[in-house]
Amino acid sequence: MLAAILAIICGAGMVACCNSKSGGLEQPYVPKEPDYDNPSMWITADGDADGTGADVFYVVSTWEEDWTTDDGRLCHYADVWNATHREHMATEISKVATYMSPGNRFFAPYYRHTTIDAWVTQDEDTISRRVALAMDDVCKAFDHFQARRDHSRPLIIAGFSQGGRAMVELLKHMSDETYSQLAAAYVLGYKVTKADMAQCPHIRPAEGETDTGVTICYNTVKDVKYIKSVIAASDICINPVNWRTDATPATLHDTITVAVSPEYHVLVVTGYSGSEYAPYRDFINVGDIHSCEPWLYSDCLARNIAVRAWAWRNSKQNKATFHVKQL
């Protein structure tokens, strides 16, 4: 049951702190780091039969609670070598791949995401202290992926919750050359702040359906009073149904109304209870509908990935033609 709940959870984490004591000092336990040369550290899918799609790099959300090793040490991170932890992450990744991989090449790494316990504190310092280790894994996985992919293809990066936090960190991490290959970054169920944008010129909020090199960000609530600041206190938002940043409402699945709150930069939905996502520790799915982010809008996201990949290719072709004419 926990796996089903945590499947849809949020995230961000950092350095492991474990509590086995020796001489009065806490001894940290950190799981063995991933080896991204090892194919078992990845879930991949090639749905690009004609070679015209994008390369999609996806980062999974939070799946684990704090856990204890056989010798009694507490750990705040998922273990990528633990079969159960891998199975949990694979559940979400495989489901996302069903709509992100058709027409594209899909890559998703296992990584030592921090546990939900950091998030439940709702303390930014605690979350930030723990997030560095997880984000370092993601950056290493991305660099491995980037070094081996065909750079003539459009790049899509996407992540949910803790994976959304990873998207913000990847945009800060990537070089200008890598950024030039970016069709879009999808931050699903996590915030993008003014501080993030001031720090990173690669973070450019999407303004419509077809712009490229942009960041798509949204969080879903039933009412703005349910915003969880450590996840959803964002300074940008776009509606993935009508690709508007103003309050113009859109209809999804005939019965659900989705509209941006321009004041609070979140999606407010009506006609949708989100009851399939159980509240967790009085933290998420309590008025917010955090767990719906990759699933409720999946058809919209799949179409938009294709649109922005095409727009990126078209832009590159036009620039190349213009350059030839100039010569």
C-alpha positions in Angstrom: 0.0 0.0 0.0 2.8 2.4 0.8 4.3 1.8 -2.6 1.0 2.8 -4.2 0.9 6.0 -2.2 4.6 6.9 -2.6 4.4 6.1 -6.3 2.9 9.5 -6.7 4.7 11.5 -4.1 6.9 14.5 -4.3 10.4 15.1 -3.6 13.9 16.5 -3.0 16.7 15.1 -0.8 20.4 15.4 0.2 23.2 13.9 2.2 22.4 10.7 4.1 22.2 10.9 7.9 21.8 7.6 9.7 21.6 6.9 13.4 23.8 3.9 14.3 25.9 5.2 17.2 29.5 4.6 17.9 31.3 6.5 20.7 28.2 8.8 20.9 28.5 9.9 17.3 25.9 9.2 14.6 27.4 7.1 11.8 25.8 7.9 8.4 24.8 5.1 6.1 24.8 6.0 2.4 23.8 3.3 -0.1 26.3 2.4 -2.8 26.3 4.9 -5.6 24.9 4.0 -9.0 27.1 2.9 -11.9 25.6 4.4 -14.9 27.8 2.4 -17.3 25.7 -0.6 -16.0 22.6 -1.0 -18.2 20.7 -2.2 -15.1 20.8 1.3 -13.8 18.4 2.4 -16.5 15.0 1.9 -17.9 14.9 2.7 -21.6 12.4 2.4 -24.5 13.0 3.1 -28.2 9.7 4.1 -29.8 11.3 6.3 -32.5 10.9 4.0 -35.5 11.7 6.7 -38.1 14.3 8.7 -36.2 12.3 11.9 -36.1 11.4 12.1 -32.5 13.1 13.4 -29.3 15.4 12.0 -26.7 13.5 12.0 -23.4 15.3 12.0 -20.1 12.9 11.3 -17.2 13.5 11.4 -13.5 11.2 9.5 -11.1 9.6 10.9 -8.0 9.9 9.8 -4.3 9.1 6.2 -3.5 10.8 5.3 -0.1 10.3 6.1 3.5 13.3 6.1 5.9 14.5 2.5 6.3 17.0 0.6 8.4 19.8 -1.6 7.3 20.3 -5.2 8.7 22.8 -3.8 11.2 20.4 -1.2 12.5 21.5 2.0 10.6 18.9 4.4 9.5 19.0 5.7 5.9 17.3 8.6 4.2 17.9 7.4 0.6 16.6 4.8 -1.8 19.1 2.1 -2.6 19.5 1.6 -6.4 20.9 -1.9 -5.7 17.9 -3.0 -3.6 15.5 -5.0 -5.7 12.4 -3.7 -3.8 13.4 -0.1 -4.2 14.1 -0.6 -7.9 10.7 -2.3 -8.4 9.1 0.8 -6.8 10.8 3.2 -9.1 10.2 1.0 -12.1 6.4 1.1 -11.5 6.3 4.9 -12.1 8.9 5.0 -14.8 7.3 2.2 -16.9 3.9 3.9 -16.7 5.3 7.2 -17.8 7.2 5.5 -20.6 3.9 4.3 -22.0 3.0 7.8 -23.1 6.4 9.5 -23.3 8.3 6.9 -25.3 6.0 6.5 -28.4 7.7 8.4 -31.2 10.8 9.0 -29.0 13.8 7.4 -27.3 13.2 7.3 -23.6 15.8 7.1 -20.8 15.2 7.0 -17.0 17.9 6.3 -14.4 17.6 4.8 -11.0 19.0 7.2 -8.4 19.4 7.6 -4.6 16.3 9.8 -4.1 15.8 11.1 -0.6 13.0 9.6 1.3 9.6 11.2 1.9 10.5 11.8 5.5 12.5 14.9 4.5 9.5 16.3 2.8 7.0 15.6 5.6 9.1 18.0 7.8 8.1 20.8 5.4 11.4 22.4 6.4 13.3 23.8 3.5 16.7 23.5 5.3 16.2 19.8 6.0 15.1 19.2 2.4 18.0 21.1 1.0 20.5 19.4 3.2 19.4 16.0 2.0 18.8 16.8 -1.7 22.4 17.2 -2.8 23.2 13.5 -2.9 20.1 12.7 -5.0 20.7 15.6 -7.4 24.3 14.6 -7.8 23.2 11.2 -8.9 20.8 12.7 -11.4 23.5 15.1 -12.8 25.9 12.2 -13.3 23.2 10.1 -15.0 22.4 13.0 -17.3 26.0 13.6 -18.2 26.4 9.9 -19.0 23.2 10.0 -21.2 24.3 13.3 -22.9 27.7 12.0 -23.7 26.3 9.1 -25.7 23.2 10.5 -27.4 22.9 12.1 -30.9 23.1 15.8 -30.3 21.3 16.5 -33.6 18.1 15.2 -31.9 15.9 17.4 -29.8 16.3 17.0 -26.0 13.4 16.7 -23.6 13.9 16.5 -19.9 11.0 15.7 -17.5 10.5 14.8 -13.9 7.8 14.5 -11.3 8.0 15.8 -7.8 11.5 15.1 -6.5 12.1 14.5 -10.2 10.8 18.0 -10.9 13.3 19.3 -8.4 15.9 17.4 -10.4 14.8 19.3 -13.6 15.5 22.6 -12.0 18.9 21.4 -10.9 19.7 20.0 -14.3 18.9 23.3 -16.0 21.4 24.9 -13.6 23.9 22.1 -14.3 23.8 22.0 -18.1 26.2 23.9 -20.3 25.1 26.5 -22.9 25.8 24.0 -25.6 23.6 21.4 -24.0 20.9 24.0 -23.4 20.9 24.8 -27.2 19.7 21.2 -27.7 16.8 21.5 -25.3 13.3 21.5 -26.8 11.6 21.7 -23.4 11.9 20.9 -19.7 8.8 19.6 -17.9 8.7 20.3 -14.1 5.7 18.2 -13.0 4.5 18.8 -9.5 7.3 21.0 -8.3 8.0 24.7 -8.1 10.2 27.1 -10.1 11.0 30.3 -8.2 12.2 33.7 -9.0 15.5 32.8 -7.2 15.9 29.8 -9.5 15.4 32.0 -12.6 17.7 34.7 -11.4 20.4 32.0 -10.8 19.9 30.2 -14.1 19.3 31.9 -17.5 18.4 28.4 -18.9 15.1 28.6 -17.0 12.7 30.4 -19.4 9.0 30.0 -18.6 6.9 28.6 -21.4 4.5 31.1 -22.8 2.5 28.9 -25.2 2.3 25.5 -26.9 5.2 25.6 -29.3 8.0 27.7 -27.8 11.3 25.8 -27.3 14.1 25.9 -24.8 11.5 26.6 -22.2 10.4 25.3 -18.9 6.9 23.9 -18.4 5.8 24.0 -14.7 2.5 23.3 -12.9 1.0 22.1 -9.6 -2.6 21.1 -9.1 -4.9 22.0 -6.2 -8.6 22.1 -5.5 -8.2 25.6 -3.9 -5.2 27.9 -3.5 -5.4 27.5 0.3 -4.1 23.9 -0.1 -0.7 24.9 -1.7 2.2 23.2 0.0 5.0 25.7 0.0 7.9 23.3 -0.1 6.4 21.8 -3.3 4.2 24.2 -5.1 5.0 27.8 -4.1 6.0 28.5 -7.7 6.5 31.7 -9.5 5.6 30.3 -12.9 2.8 28.1 -14.2 1.3 27.1 -17.5 -2.0 25.2 -18.2 -1.0 21.9 -19.9 -4.6 21.6 -21.4 -4.8 24.9 -23.3 -1.2 26.1 -22.9 -2.3 29.5 -21.4 -0.6 31.3 -18.5 -3.6 33.4 -17.8 -6.8 32.4 -16.1 -8.6 31.2 -19.2 -10.1 27.8 -18.3 -9.8 24.6 -20.2 -11.9 21.5 -20.2 -10.2 18.1 -19.8 -11.9 14.8 -20.3 -15.3 16.6 -20.9 -16.0 17.1 -17.2 -12.8 18.6 -15.6 -12.1 22.4 -15.6 -8.5 23.4 -15.3 -7.4 27.0 -14.9 -4.3 28.8 -13.8 -4.3 31.1 -10.8 -2.2 34.0 -12.1 -1.7 35.2 -8.5 -0.5 31.9 -7.0 0.9 30.2 -10.1 -0.9 26.9 -9.6 -3.6 25.0 -11.5 -7.0 25.0 -9.8 -9.3 22.2 -10.9 -13.0 21.6 -10.5 -15.0 18.6 -11.4 -12.2 16.3 -10.3 -11.9 14.8 -6.8 -8.6 13.1 -7.1 -10.0 10.5 -4.7 -7.9 7.8 -6.2 -4.9 9.4 -4.5 -5.1 8.8 -0.7 -3.9 11.5 1.7 -0.5 10.7 3.0 0.6 11.7 6.6 -1.5 14.9 6.4 1.1 16.2 3.8 0.0 15.5 0.3 -3.3 14.9 -1.5 -5.0 16.9 1.2 -6.7 19.5 -0.9 -3.8 19.6 -3.2 -3.8 16.8 -5.8 -0.1 16.4 -6.0 -0.1 12.8 -7.0 -2.1 13.4 -10.3 0.5 15.5 -12.0 2.0 13.0 -14.5 -1.2 11.1 -15.0 -4.2 13.5 -15.3 -2.6 15.4 -18.1 -0.7 12.5 -19.8 -2.4 12.9 -23.2 -1.7 16.6 -23.2 2.0 16.0 -22.3 2.5 13.3 -24.9 1.1 15.6 -27.7 3.1 18.6 -26.5 6.4 16.7 -26.4 5.9 15.9 -30.1 4.9 19.5 -30.9 7.9 21.0 -29.2 10.3 18.4 -30.7 9.0 19.3 -34.1 9.3 23.0 -33.4 12.9 22.6 -32.3 13.8 20.6 -35.4 12.0 23.2 -37.6 13.8 26.1 -35.9 17.2 24.4 -36.4 16.4 23.7 -40.1 15.4 27.3 -40.6 18.6 28.6 -39.0 20.7 26.3 -41.1 18.9 27.5 -44.3 19.3 31.1 -43.3 23.0 30.5 -42.7 23.5 29.0 -46.1 21.7 31.9 -47.8 23.9 34.4 -45.9 27.0 32.6 -47.1 
